[in-house]
Each structure stands twice: as C-alpha cells, then as structure tokens.
Amino acid sequence: MNYQIKKPNELTDHEIGFILKLWEVPEWSEMTPSDFRRSFKDSEFHLLLGPEEEILSVIRLNFDFVLEISGKQYAFAEAVGLVSAQEKKGYGSHLVRYFTENVIQRNLESIGFCFTDLRPFYHLCDIEILEDKAKAILENDETGWISSEDDDILIFNTSKEIKELLRQLGPENNAYLITKE
C-alpha cells in the first residue's frame, strides 16, 4: 500500500470519477473533472493506493473551514469524505493513521466530524472524540442557523487550547461555521 497526497489539479480525470463514485453524493454525480477541481480548489486528497495505483481509500482535507467561537475566528483543516473502495479490509484505518501522522508532522489544526455509529471505528484508530459536540456547530442556510447533522467532533491534531475550546461547546456555547460569500 502506498500513501499519497494530491492537490485537485494533480488528480487524473479517472481518479476524480472514482472518488465521486465512492462518495455517492447525488448532487455531485454529474460533476465534471474541471468542476471538481474548481469546487475543491482549497483541498488536498489523501489517498491509500494499491499495487496497481488504484485508490483503496480517500480522505479530503478542506482548508476552507472556519469556525467562530465566542466572537473569534479559528481556521481548521477539516477532514471530510473518508471512504474506502472495499469495507472491512483495513484500508480506512490505515489511511486515518497515515493522515493523522501527516497533519501532526505539518502541525495543522485538523478536526473532523462523525455520527455516533462511527465512534467504534475512530476509537480503533486512536482518534480522540468529543462526543455530542458537533450539534453545537451552527451552519447558516436559507432559513437561518441550523445545527450540524454530525454528532461528534474528531480531533486529529489541535493545540490543547483549541481542544478545550471545542470541548466547551454546547447548547449555550455555539460555534458558527463561517462561509465565504
């Protein structure tokens, strides 16, 4: 197995098509490679590749992720879109370990999110989980501020201060996702 990091413009059209197929997001199914590269320009893709350079598993690191907490903005590298080509083969957990080592080496403040049913997987990967804290992250949609769909915050690499700030989130202490206009 081979671990690689690629920027969107380094991914082949075939790799992009395969990633989109793995992600299974209906709105993205018709996305062209150029749309993909434009949409994910502020990201990098961490890949676990097999002997034929086929993608075994992928995770996207989104650098366009800012939370406002107590009036102050914090930028994170958001880990999102972890998926494996085949389940129960260990590809996802291998990639999470490589990924975590990488963000620690680069000293990137990196978090992710998950639903409660994925806690056992992240526990096996030794990822710290701030349980039931993601609901305190509010996103603005057409109707106003709504809670995140996720349940938990995953800590891949943060300072102690940032981790404590995230740990204190709750119904009376929300974080707000800041999006570019």
C-alpha positions in Angstrom: 0.0 0.0 0.0 1.2 3.5 -0.9 0.2 6.7 0.8 0.0 9.8 -1.4 -1.3 13.4 -1.1 -2.6 15.1 -4.2 -4.0 18.5 -4.9 -7.1 18.6 -7.1 -5.1 19.6 -10.2 -2.8 16.5 -9.6 -5.7 14.0 -9.7 -6.4 12.3 -13.0 -9.9 12.5 -14.5 -10.2 8.8 -13.8 -9.2 9.3 -10.1 -11.8 12.1 -9.8 -14.5 9.9 -11.3 -13.6 7.1 -8.9 -13.6 9.4 -5.9 -17.0 10.8 -6.9 -18.4 7.3 -7.3 -17.1 6.3 -3.8 -18.6 9.4 -2.2 -22.0 8.7 -3.5 -23.3 12.3 -3.3 -26.2 12.6 -5.7 -25.6 16.3 -6.4 -22.0 15.6 -7.4 -22.6 12.5 -9.6 -22.6 14.6 -12.8 -19.7 16.8 -11.8 -17.0 17.1 -14.5 -13.3 16.9 -13.6 -13.0 20.7 -14.1 -16.0 21.3 -11.8 -14.4 19.0 -9.3 -11.1 20.8 -9.4 -12.8 24.2 -9.1 -15.2 23.1 -6.2 -12.4 21.5 -4.2 -9.6 24.0 -5.0 -9.0 24.6 -1.3 -8.5 20.9 -0.5 -6.0 18.2 -0.8 -6.7 14.5 -1.2 -5.0 11.9 1.0 -5.0 8.5 -0.8 -4.1 5.0 0.1 -3.2 3.3 -3.2 -2.9 -0.4 -4.0 -0.2 -2.2 -6.1 -1.8 -1.0 -9.4 -2.0 2.6 -8.1 -5.8 2.1 -7.6 -7.5 4.1 -4.9 -8.2 1.9 -1.9 -9.3 4.7 0.3 -9.5 8.5 0.3 -10.0 11.4 2.7 -10.3 15.1 1.7 -8.6 17.8 3.8 -10.6 21.0 3.4 -8.6 24.2 4.1 -11.6 26.4 3.7 -13.1 25.7 7.2 -13.5 28.5 9.7 -15.5 28.4 13.0 -16.4 31.5 15.0 -16.4 30.7 18.7 -17.1 33.4 21.3 -16.6 36.1 18.7 -13.2 34.9 17.5 -12.5 33.1 14.2 -10.5 29.8 14.1 -9.3 28.2 10.9 -9.1 24.4 10.7 -8.1 21.8 8.2 -11.3 19.8 8.1 -11.0 16.1 7.4 -14.0 15.0 5.4 -15.1 12.4 2.9 -13.3 9.3 4.3 -14.4 6.3 2.3 -12.8 3.0 1.2 -13.3 1.2 -2.0 -13.9 -2.0 0.0 -15.1 -2.2 3.6 -13.6 -4.4 6.3 -10.2 -4.6 4.6 -8.4 -2.1 6.9 -7.9 0.5 4.2 -9.8 3.3 6.0 -7.9 2.7 9.3 -4.6 2.6 7.6 -5.3 5.8 5.8 -6.5 7.5 9.0 -3.2 6.6 10.7 -1.1 8.0 7.8 -3.3 11.0 7.6 -3.1 11.7 11.3 0.7 11.4 11.3 0.8 13.8 8.4 -1.3 16.6 10.0 0.7 16.2 13.2 4.1 16.5 11.3 2.8 19.6 9.5 1.3 21.0 12.7 -2.1 21.5 11.1 -5.1 22.2 13.4 -7.2 19.4 12.0 -10.6 18.2 13.0 -13.4 16.1 11.5 -16.9 15.0 12.3 -18.8 11.8 12.6 -22.1 10.2 13.5 -22.3 8.2 16.7 -22.3 4.9 14.8 -18.8 5.6 13.6 -17.4 6.0 17.1 -16.1 2.4 17.3 -14.1 2.9 14.0 -12.4 6.1 15.2 -11.8 4.6 18.7 -9.9 1.7 16.9 -7.9 4.4 15.0 -7.0 6.1 18.4 -8.7 9.3 17.3 -9.9 11.4 20.2 -13.7 12.0 20.0 -15.5 14.9 21.6 -18.9 13.2 21.8 -22.1 15.1 21.1 -20.2 18.4 20.5 -20.8 18.8 16.7 -24.5 19.7 17.2 -23.3 22.9 18.8 -21.8 24.0 15.5 -24.3 26.0 13.6 -24.5 26.5 9.8 -26.4 29.2 8.1 -28.8 28.1 5.4 -31.8 29.9 3.7 -33.9 29.6 6.9 -31.2 30.7 9.4 -28.8 29.0 11.8 -29.2 25.2 12.0 -27.3 22.5 13.9 -24.8 20.3 12.2 -26.0 16.9 11.1 -23.0 15.3 12.7 -22.8 14.2 16.3 -19.2 14.2 17.3 -16.0 16.2 16.7 -12.9 14.2 15.8 -9.5 15.6 17.0 -6.8 14.7 14.5 -4.4 17.4 15.7 -5.1 20.5 17.7 -3.5 22.6 20.4 -4.7 22.0 24.0 -6.3 25.4 24.0 -8.3 24.7 20.8 -9.3 21.2 22.1 -10.6 22.8 25.3 -12.5 25.4 23.4 -14.2 22.7 21.4 -14.9 20.6 24.5 -16.8 23.6 26.0 -19.2 23.8 23.1 -22.9 23.1 23.9 -26.4 24.5 23.7 -25.4 27.7 25.5 -22.0 28.0 23.7 -22.3 27.5 20.0 -19.7 27.7 17.2 -20.7 29.2 13.9 -19.5 28.0 10.5 -18.2 31.0 8.6 -18.6 30.7 4.8 -17.2 32.9 2.1 -19.6 34.9 0.1 
